[in-house]
Amino acid sequence: MPVEAVLNFTSGGCTDDPTNGRTDCNGTGISGLNIDVNGAAQGNQPTLNLISGTGITQICSNNAGANRVDCTPSLNTAVALTIATSQAGRPDFCNSTTGSDSYTCSLNAAASLTAYTPGMHLTLDADTSNTGAATLNVDGIGVKNIKQPDGVTDPTTGQIVAGRPLTLFFDGTVWRLPPNAGVGTCDNLHSISGSGNCIPTPSILGSVALTSQTASLGATNLVSTPVAGMYRLVTIAQTTTAATAGSGCSLAVTIGYTDSAGAATNNTISGLSLAALGRSTGPMWLMVASGAITYSTTRTGGTCSGDQYALNIVAERLQ
């Protein structure tokens, strides 16, 4: 229904009726006021009564000087969200300063939260990282557990990080972490990425960089006392000076270790010709039980002379 600043009856008169909180209009030919909403007739009565609705308030005052009653609708900010309140994050920003992982907060909205609703979201900004199981109490409604995205598993230590806001949603029973919440803590072979997930951390336990080699090399420790586990080795053998005379010369690189079954094992990378410039590479994965990881080279001379090679090896523990 259109609302104008002046309600004008062209016949009859209007009188202020403060007892009933209304203005009465009557006169010859006036039986009432036709009220339509969106073109649909609602009724015909001599009194138009403005009632405040949810989120809207009505304030009316008698304007005797202008011979009218002025009514002004306004937003009830106790129940309606304003742009300023939304931009301030008050409806869903939960800042916990408890100093523990029993988190509490007030949303500081125009009206306090009265109940948790399945599907509701909020942003938790905690002052303390969790050390395992954690809880959240919003606006004093009640303590609810915080769980992994599966809704069952407790967070791992450090999964909720102090000063790193994250979004939670309520499933009707518990608060759930988002799928990208990460894993909290990692083992000593991994580190936490910026997204909170464990990523491998290179753990170089042995390396060698040799140049200008002209002969075979006996077995030499690459990793003297490796911890049992999986290792990755990258070997690069390169002819840096081709043989100046002769032919038939080549190089083989051998990696020795004790495998997970306790057997002494040798893995060999061969096929590098020393008669011409070239390179041979060999990544390999080892399951080491005990003992040293060693390297050695075997130069098959043929009739070559004047050749030289370089050898680079890196040993990294994976698990």
C-alpha positions as CSV (number, residue, x, y, z in Angstrom):
1,M,0.0,0.0,0.0
2,P,1.5,3.4,-0.9
3,V,2.3,5.6,2.1
4,E,2.1,9.3,1.7
5,A,3.0,12.1,4.1
6,V,-0.7,13.4,4.2
7,L,-3.9,11.4,4.4
8,N,-6.5,13.8,2.9
9,F,-10.3,13.5,2.9
10,T,-11.9,16.0,0.6
11,S,-15.3,15.9,2.4
12,G,-16.1,15.9,6.0
13,G,-13.6,16.4,8.8
14,C,-11.1,14.5,11.0
15,T,-10.5,14.7,14.7
16,D,-7.6,13.5,16.8
17,D,-8.6,10.6,19.1
18,P,-5.7,10.3,21.5
19,T,-7.6,7.9,23.7
20,N,-7.7,5.3,21.0
21,G,-4.4,6.4,19.5
22,R,-6.0,7.3,16.1
23,T,-7.4,10.0,13.9
24,D,-11.1,9.7,13.1
25,C,-12.3,11.0,9.7
26,N,-16.0,11.3,8.8
27,G,-18.4,13.4,6.9
28,T,-21.0,13.5,4.2
29,G,-20.5,10.8,1.7
30,I,-17.7,9.2,3.7
31,S,-18.4,5.7,4.9
32,G,-14.8,4.6,5.2
33,L,-11.5,4.3,3.5
34,N,-10.9,1.7,0.8
35,I,-7.6,-0.1,1.6
36,D,-5.8,-2.1,-1.1
37,V,-2.5,-3.9,-0.9
38,N,-0.8,-4.6,-4.2
39,G,-4.1,-3.9,-5.9
40,A,-6.0,-6.4,-3.8
41,A,-8.8,-5.0,-1.7
42,Q,-8.3,-5.4,2.1
43,G,-11.4,-3.6,3.5
44,N,-13.3,-0.4,3.9
45,Q,-13.3,1.2,7.4
46,P,-13.5,4.7,8.8
47,T,-10.3,4.1,10.7
48,L,-6.8,3.4,9.4
49,N,-4.7,1.8,12.1
50,L,-0.9,1.5,11.6
51,I,0.6,-1.4,13.6
52,S,4.3,-2.0,14.1
53,G,5.4,-5.3,12.5
54,T,8.4,-7.5,13.1
55,G,11.5,-5.4,12.3
56,I,9.4,-2.3,11.6
57,T,8.2,0.3,14.1
58,Q,5.6,3.0,13.6
59,I,5.9,6.4,15.3
60,C,3.0,8.9,14.7
61,S,2.6,12.4,16.0
62,N,-0.2,15.0,15.7
63,N,0.8,17.8,13.4
64,A,-1.8,20.4,14.3
65,G,-0.2,23.2,12.4
66,A,-0.4,21.2,9.2
67,N,-3.8,19.7,10.1
68,R,-2.5,16.2,9.8
69,V,-1.1,13.2,11.7
70,D,2.5,12.3,10.6
71,C,3.5,8.7,10.8
72,T,7.1,7.5,10.2
73,P,8.1,3.8,9.8
74,S,11.6,2.9,10.9
75,L,13.8,-0.2,11.2
76,N,13.8,-2.0,14.5
77,T,17.6,-2.7,14.9
78,A,16.9,-5.0,17.9
79,V,15.7,-7.6,15.4
80,A,16.8,-6.4,12.0
81,L,20.3,-6.5,10.6
82,T,21.8,-3.2,9.5
83,I,24.5,-2.7,7.0
84,A,26.8,-1.3,9.6
85,T,26.3,-4.3,11.9
86,S,26.8,-6.7,9.1
87,Q,30.0,-5.0,8.0
88,A,31.3,-5.1,11.6
89,G,30.9,-8.9,11.5
90,R,28.8,-8.8,14.7
91,P,26.2,-11.4,13.6
92,D,28.9,-14.2,13.2
93,F,32.3,-13.0,14.6
94,C,33.2,-15.1,17.7
95,N,36.3,-13.7,19.5
96,S,37.3,-16.0,22.4
97,T,39.7,-14.7,25.0
98,T,39.4,-17.5,27.6
99,G,43.1,-18.5,27.5
100,S,42.1,-22.1,27.0
101,D,40.4,-24.3,24.4
102,S,37.1,-24.1,26.3
103,Y,36.2,-21.3,24.0
104,T,33.4,-18.7,24.8
105,C,32.3,-15.6,23.0
106,S,29.5,-13.0,22.6
107,L,28.5,-12.2,19.0
108,N,27.8,-8.6,20.1
109,A,24.8,-8.4,17.8
110,A,21.9,-6.1,18.5
111,A,20.1,-9.0,20.2
112,S,21.9,-12.0,21.9
113,L,21.7,-15.4,20.4
114,T,18.9,-17.4,22.0
115,A,19.4,-20.8,20.5
116,Y,21.8,-22.8,18.2
117,T,20.3,-23.5,14.8
118,P,21.4,-26.4,12.6
119,G,23.3,-24.9,9.7
120,M,24.3,-21.7,11.4
121,H,27.9,-20.5,10.8
122,L,30.3,-18.3,12.7
123,T,33.9,-17.3,12.6
124,L,36.0,-18.3,15.6
125,D,39.0,-16.2,16.5
126,A,40.7,-17.9,19.5
127,D,43.4,-16.5,21.6
128,T,44.7,-20.0,22.4
129,S,45.5,-23.0,20.2
130,N,43.8,-26.2,21.2
131,T,45.6,-29.1,22.8
132,G,43.1,-31.8,21.7
133,A,39.3,-31.8,22.4
134,A,37.8,-28.3,22.4
135,T,34.4,-26.7,23.2
136,L,32.5,-23.5,22.3
137,N,29.8,-21.6,24.2
138,V,28.2,-18.7,22.4
139,D,26.3,-16.0,24.3
140,G,25.9,-18.3,27.2
141,I,23.5,-20.7,25.4
142,G,25.5,-23.8,26.3
143,V,28.8,-25.7,25.8
144,K,29.0,-27.7,22.6
145,N,31.9,-29.8,21.4
146,I,34.0,-28.9,18.4
147,K,34.7,-31.8,16.1
148,Q,36.5,-32.6,12.9
149,P,34.5,-32.3,9.6
150,D,33.1,-35.8,10.2
151,G,31.3,-34.6,13.3
152,V,32.8,-37.4,15.5
153,T,36.6,-37.0,15.8
154,D,38.1,-34.5,18.2
155,P,40.5,-31.9,16.7
156,T,44.2,-32.7,16.8
157,T,46.5,-30.6,18.9
158,G,47.1,-27.3,17.2
159,Q,44.3,-27.7,14.6
160,I,42.7,-24.6,16.0
161,V,45.5,-22.0,15.9
162,A,45.5,-18.9,18.1
163,G,45.0,-15.8,16.0
164,R,44.0,-17.8,12.9
165,P,40.2,-17.3,12.3
166,L,38.3,-20.3,11.0
167,T,34.7,-20.9,10.1
168,L,32.6,-23.4,12.2
169,F,29.1,-24.6,11.5
170,F,26.6,-26.2,13.8
171,D,25.1,-29.5,12.7
172,G,22.4,-29.6,15.4
173,T,24.7,-31.4,17.9
174,V,28.3,-30.2,17.6
175,W,30.3,-27.5,16.0
176,R,32.2,-28.8,13.0
177,L,35.5,-27.7,11.6
178,P,35.6,-27.0,7.8
179,P,37.1,-29.6,5.4
180,N,40.2,-27.4,4.9
181,A,40.9,-27.1,8.7
182,G,44.2,-29.0,8.3
183,V,45.6,-31.5,10.7
184,G,47.2,-29.5,13.5
185,T,50.5,-31.1,14.2
186,C,52.8,-33.2,11.9
187,D,55.6,-35.6,12.5
188,N,59.2,-34.6,12.3
189,L,59.4,-35.4,8.6
190,H,56.5,-33.0,7.7
191,S,55.6,-29.4,8.3
192,I,52.3,-27.5,8.3
193,S,51.7,-25.5,5.1
194,G,49.9,-22.1,5.0
195,S,46.6,-24.0,4.5
196,G,47.2,-26.0,7.7
197,N,48.0,-29.3,6.0
198,C,51.1,-31.5,6.5
199,I,53.6,-31.4,3.6
200,P,56.9,-33.3,3.4
201,T,59.9,-31.5,4.8
202,P,63.1,-32.4,3.1
203,S,65.4,-34.3,5.5
204,I,68.7,-34.6,3.7
205,L,70.8,-37.0,5.7
206,G,73.7,-37.5,3.3
207,S,75.1,-36.1,0.1
208,V,78.3,-36.2,-2.0
209,A,79.5,-33.9,-4.8
210,L,82.7,-35.2,-6.5
211,T,84.4,-33.8,-9.6
212,S,87.4,-34.7,-11.8
213,Q,87.2,-38.4,-10.9
214,T,89.4,-40.7,-13.0
215,A,89.2,-44.0,-11.2
216,S,86.9,-46.4,-9.4
217,L,85.8,-45.4,-5.8
218,G,85.6,-47.9,-3.0
219,A,82.5,-48.2,-0.8
220,T,82.1,-45.0,1.2
221,N,79.5,-44.1,3.8
222,L,76.7,-41.8,2.4
223,V,74.6,-42.1,5.6
224,S,76.6,-43.7,8.5
225,T,73.8,-44.6,10.9
226,P,70.4,-44.4,9.2
227,V,67.2,-44.8,11.2
228,A,65.2,-47.7,9.9
229,G,62.6,-46.4,7.3
230,M,62.1,-45.4,3.7
231,Y,64.8,-43.4,1.9
232,R,65.0,-41.7,-1.5
233,L,68.3,-41.4,-3.3
234,V,69.0,-39.3,-6.4
235,T,72.2,-40.1,-8.2
236,I,73.7,-38.2,-11.1
237,A,76.9,-39.4,-12.8
238,Q,78.2,-37.3,-15.6
239,T,81.1,-37.5,-18.0
240,T,82.7,-34.1,-17.8
241,T,85.7,-34.9,-20.0
242,A,85.4,-37.5,-22.7
243,A,88.2,-40.0,-23.3
244,T,90.9,-38.5,-25.5
245,A,91.9,-41.9,-26.8
246,G,90.6,-45.5,-26.9
247,S,87.1,-46.9,-26.4
248,G,85.0,-49.2,-24.3
249,C,85.2,-47.3,-21.1
250,S,82.1,-46.9,-18.9
251,L,81.0,-46.2,-15.3
252,A,78.6,-47.9,-12.9
253,V,77.4,-46.5,-9.5
254,T,76.4,-48.9,-6.7
255,I,74.4,-48.1,-3.6
256,G,74.7,-50.5,-0.7
257,Y,72.4,-51.0,2.3
258,T,70.7,-53.5,4.5
259,D,67.1,-54.0,3.4
260,S,64.0,-54.4,5.6
261,A,64.5,-58.2,5.5
262,G,68.0,-57.8,6.9
263,A,69.7,-58.7,3.7
264,A,72.7,-56.8,2.4
265,T,71.6,-55.3,-0.9
266,N,73.3,-53.5,-3.8
267,N,71.5,-51.3,-6.3
268,T,73.6,-50.4,-9.4
269,I,73.2,-47.7,-11.9
270,S,75.2,-48.4,-15.0
271,G,75.5,-47.5,-18.6
272,L,77.4,-44.2,-18.5
273,S,79.9,-44.1,-21.3
274,L,83.1,-42.3,-20.6
275,A,84.1,-42.1,-24.2
276,A,81.7,-39.2,-24.9
277,L,80.1,-36.5,-22.8
278,G,76.9,-37.7,-21.2
279,R,74.9,-38.1,-18.0
280,S,73.2,-41.0,-16.2
281,T,70.6,-40.4,-13.5
282,G,69.0,-42.8,-11.1
283,P,66.4,-42.0,-8.5
284,M,65.8,-45.0,-6.2
285,W,63.7,-45.8,-3.1
286,L,65.1,-47.9,-0.3
287,M,63.6,-49.6,2.7
288,V,66.6,-49.6,5.1
289,A,66.7,-51.7,8.2
290,S,70.1,-51.0,9.7
291,G,73.8,-50.3,8.9
292,A,75.2,-47.7,6.7
293,I,74.1,-46.5,3.2
294,T,77.1,-46.6,1.0
295,Y,78.1,-45.6,-2.5
296,S,80.9,-46.8,-4.8
297,T,81.8,-46.6,-8.5
298,T,83.3,-49.0,-10.9
299,R,85.2,-47.7,-13.9
300,T,85.6,-50.1,-16.7
301,G,88.6,-48.8,-18.5
302,G,88.6,-50.6,-21.9
303,T,91.3,-48.8,-23.9
304,C,90.2,-45.3,-22.9
305,S,92.4,-42.6,-21.4
306,G,92.0,-39.0,-20.4
307,D,88.4,-39.3,-19.3
308,Q,86.9,-37.7,-16.1
309,Y,83.5,-37.9,-14.4
310,A,81.5,-36.1,-11.7
311,L,79.3,-37.8,-9.1
312,N,76.4,-36.2,-7.1
313,I,74.3,-38.1,-4.7
314,V,71.6,-37.0,-2.2
315,A,70.0,-39.2,0.4
316,E,66.6,-38.1,1.9
317,R,64.6,-39.9,4.5
318,L,60.8,-40.1,3.7
319,Q,59.4,-42.0,6.7
